[in-house]
Amino acid sequence: MSETAMELMDVKKRIGKKEIIKGLSFTINKGEIFGLIGPNGAGKTTTIRMMVGLMQLSNGDVKILGKSIKTNYKEAIREVGAIVENPEMYPFMTGAQNLAHYARMIPGISKKRVQEVVRIVGLEKAMKEKVGKYSLGMRQRLGIAQALLHKPSILILDEPTNGLDPAGIREIRMYIRRLATEQNVAVIISSHLLSEIELMCDRIGIIKNGELVALQQVNEKADQNNLNQIQMEVTPVERAIELLKAHHGIHAVQVEESLSFQSEKENIPSLVQTFVQNDVSVFQVEVTKSTLEDKFFDLIGENTIG
């Protein structure tokens, strides 16, 4: 059974009379990569600030390895490492000097631990270079190394791939995965890049207007309902829509250049057969898997991302 790293219990935040976080309750397990997604203004950053005690909770509690951030903050927060967007490093110092500088701020960090975090993020060859010469991806990795110095159980990364090129994004994804599997660290990622979250995370929570509207395994979409997005070029279109509703119970049909709807792949032969038997010509059939982006917009609405 997975060990719980963090638990949010009916977490609320009010500013004045307005409730901006409305009773969030969920757990994050050790060794899990958990994605927190939602449109701008949904409450992701506020939630993260409350998770690490940078913003006071109006109601509820956050427990980190069973320790409450309300009653035992110092002990609880010791288990957390965090980076928000681009980590700030001293560009005129080498990677090694930067880590040594941060290590001096935390009691009990040995040189061996510094070498260990450098190995975890794969920066051994760059430690003697000045950070000003680092690529953005290398700076992100150095930031992760710094956040790991005190052996946290939880690593919180707010937009970790912001501004990175595809190679840099892949790099960060690889090291985050290694961190979760090899070090058993719970990694919490807040991001706008839905395709990245899908590739990186084990589980996601979708926040809309301060509420948790979905909590699920990333690959659960396929396992749960096995739905595919199906596009069919047919004529006459109106007759085809009637047949989809009457014979197959498919009511949510979009019409652009072709018909677009969701169904199981196994249903395609009988759909085509229905059309052909009822004088509807089928010119093309295209099947795509429903993505996290589809799920996100189903839940949030198309025009809400800022």
N, C-alpha and C positions, 0 to 999 in steps of 0.2 A: 504493500500500500504506500502511495506517495506521501511524503512528509510535507505538511503545510509550512510554507515559508512566510507568507503574509495573508492576513485575513482582514477584509473590510466588513464592518458590521454596522449596517444602517447609517452610513456616513452621509451627513447633510451639511450644506453650507448656505447660510443666509447672509446677505449683505443688505442692511436696512430691512425692508419688509420683503425683499425679493429672495426666494429660495433658488439658488443657482445649481446646487447639487441636491438631488431629491432621493436620498435613501439608497445609496449604493451598497450592495452586499455581494461579495464574491471572495474566493480564495485563489491563491497562486501557489503552486507546488515547487519544491526544490527540484532543480534540474530541468525546469520547464521554461520555454520562451513564450511569454505572454504578450500579445499585442493589444494596445489600447487605441482604438480608432474612433473617429467621429469628425464631423465638419468643424470649421472654425467656430469658436464660441460655444461648443457643445459641453465643455467643462473638463477636457483632458488635462490641461496644465493645472487647473485648480485642484483636480483630484491628485495629481502627482505631488503638488505642493503640500497637500494635507497628508499624503502617505509618508512624507519625510519630515513632517512637523514644521514646515516653513509657513504654514497657514493654519490657524486654529480651526478645529472642527466645531460646528454649531451643535452637532448631535452625533451620537454613535461613537465608534472607536476603531482604531487600526492596530492590529496585533502583529508584531514581527517576531517570528519564532516563539509565539505565545506571550511576548512581552508587550504591554500596552504603551503606545506613544503618549498617552495622557498621564498615566501614573508612573511610568518607568522609562521616560524618554531617553535618558543617557544610555541605558543598557540596550534599549530597542534599536536606537539609531546606529549603534556600533556595528550592527549587522548589515548596514546599507552602504553601498557605493553608488555614486550618481554622476552623470554628465548631462549637461543641458546644452544642446546644439554643439557649436565648435568649442572644444576645450581650450582654455587660455593657458598658454605655456610661454616661457621666456625664450624668445627667438634667438637671442645672442648666446644662449647656453646650449650645450649638447643635450641629447636625449638623456644620457646618463646623469648629467648634472641636474637636469630638471627633476628626475625621479629621486635623486639623492636629497635635493632640497625639500621635496614634499615628504619624503620618508622621515626627515628630521622633525617634522611637525607632529608625527604620530609615535607615541611611545612603543618601543619593542619591535620596530621594523628592522630586520637584519639585512645585511648585504645579500645573503642567500635568497631572501624573499624578493628583493629587488630583481635579482637575476632570474628568479622563477617567473615573475610576472612578465618580464621581457621575453622569455621563451614562450609563454602562453600566447602572447600577441604577435610573435614572430618578428621581433625588431632587433634581433641580436646584431645584425650587420650595420644597423644605422645608429647605434648608441653613441658613437664617437662623432657623429655629424651634428652640426648646429641645427636646432629645430627650425630656424628660419629657412633652411633648405629643404625641409620635409614637404612632401605632397600633403594635400588635405587628408587623404586616407591614412597616411602615416601618422599625422597629428591626432587623428581620431583614435588610432590604435594606441598611441602613447597616452592619450587621455584615459582610455580603458585600463591601461596598465596602472596608471596613477590611482584610479578609482578602486583597483583590486588590491592595492598594497596591504591594506589591513585585513585581508581575507574575509570580505563580506559574504553573507549568505544570499544577499539580494543585490542585483545591479540594475539601476534604473537609467535608461537611456532615452532622452527626449530628442526626437528627430536625429538619430545617429548617422543617417546617410545624407543629411542635408548638404547640398552643394557638391556632392561627390559624383565623379564620372562613373560609368558602368563597371569599370575594373575596380575602382575604389569601393563601390557598393558591394561587389562580390566578395572582396577582401574582408570587409567588416562582417558580412553575413557568415563567412567561413569561421572567423574568430569567435563570433558570438555563439555559434553552434558548438564549437570546441569547448568553450567555457561552460556551457550547460551540461554537455555530456561528460567531459573529463573532470570538471571541478564541482559538478552538482550544484552550480549556482542557479538561482531563479533569476531570469532576466526579464525585465518589464520594459517594453518598447512602446513609445508613443510616436506615431507617424501618420503622414498624409499619403505616403506611397503604398497604395493598396496592394499592388503587385509584389512589392518587396515584403510586406507583412505576410502575404500568402506563402512566399518562398521561405521566410525566416522563422515564422512562429508555429508553435504547436497548437495554441489556443488563442482565441480573440474575444475581446469584449467590445461591443459597439455602443458608444454613448451618443445620445441625442437629447438636447435640451436638459442636460444634467441627470438623465435617467439611463439606466442600462437596458437597451432594447434587445440585445442578443448576447449570448455567451455560448461559445461552441468550439469544438475541435476544428482546426482549419480544414482537414480532409473529410470532415463529417458531412459536408454538403453533398459529396458524391455518394457516400455510404448510406446516408439517410434516405434520400429520395431518388437518387440516380437520374435526376432530370438533366436533359440537354436542351440547349437553345437550338431550335430547328427553323431553318429558313427554306421556304418552298416557293419557287417561281411557277405560278399556275394561272390558268385562265378558264372560265370566268371567275374572278376573285370572289364576288358576292356569293356565288353558289358554293365555292370551296369553304367559305366561312360558315355558311349554314350547315354543311355536312360535318365540319369539325365539331360544331356545337351539338348537333342532333345524334351523330353516331359515336363520337369519341369523348364527349363531355368537356371539350376544350373551349373555354369562353374568352380567356385573355389572349386575344390575337391582335398583333400590331400589323398595320398595313403600310409599307413604304413601297419600294420597288418590288418586294416580294412579301409573302406572309411570314410573320415571325411569331413563334409561340414555344412554350416549353412542354416537352413530353419525354417519355423514355425512348431510348434508341430502338428498343425491340418493337415499338409500335409503328415504326416507319413503313414496313411492308404493307400492314393492314391499312394505314392512312392512304398510301398510294393506290392500293386496290380499291378503296372506297371512292377515291376521286375518279379513277379510270372507269369504274362500273357506272358512275353517275355523270359521264360525259364532261369531266373536268380534265383538261390537258395538263400534264406535269412536265415542265421543261428542266427543272433543276432542283436538287435537294442538297442542302448543306447543313452539317451538324457541328455544333461547337459546345464544349462543356461549359456549364454555368460557373462563372468565376466568383471570387470574393467581391469583385467590383459590382457584379450583378446583384449579389446578396446585399451589399452595402446600399446601393441605390434603391433596391426594393424596400429596405427598411427606413431609409433616410429621406428618400425623394430626390429626384434628379437635380433640382436647382438649388440645393442648400449648401453645397460645398463652397467655401469662400476662398 
